Amino acid sequence: MKILLSLIVGLLAGAMLTATFLNLGSIKKGARPHAAAMVTLKYQLGEARSAIEGGCSAGNGERQLQVMRGMADDVEPLFRDQGFEPEMFGRHAQQMRDRLDAALALPADASCAQRKEALTAVHNSCDSCHRDFGRG
């Protein structure tokens, strides 16, 4: 019984150490704020979509759009070192800001369809940038 328990503990420890080693090998040196920004933007877009699908009353999804709009001002500096063509990347970033501004400017009595359309436009601007820069 002791041998079996030792064998199981050894296998578990070996599996955990192997997983840790593999994860350490995949981590790039230094901070990756651009990746963190993309994860946050994706999360906020999903939360905005959920908020609007939960009901189209005034203000639903607005907080998430405001977070995204604030982050949109920092997109170019975050990606400067990624080697993207600055003018083209700048156009994509501006398009995202414009679409976020349009979504935030919707009147309080905007319909569900208008709100969903505005979110789709924001999502499409993300997709077009990712498509042009080969990131998804």
Secondary structure, DSSP 8 states (H G I E B T S, - for coil): -HHHHHHHHHHHHHHHHHHHHHHHHH--SS--HHHHHHHHHHHHHHHHHHHHHT---TTTTHHHHHHHHHHHTTHHHHHGGGT--HHHHHHHHHHHHHHHHHHHTS-TT--HHHHHHHHHHHHHHHHHHHHHTT--
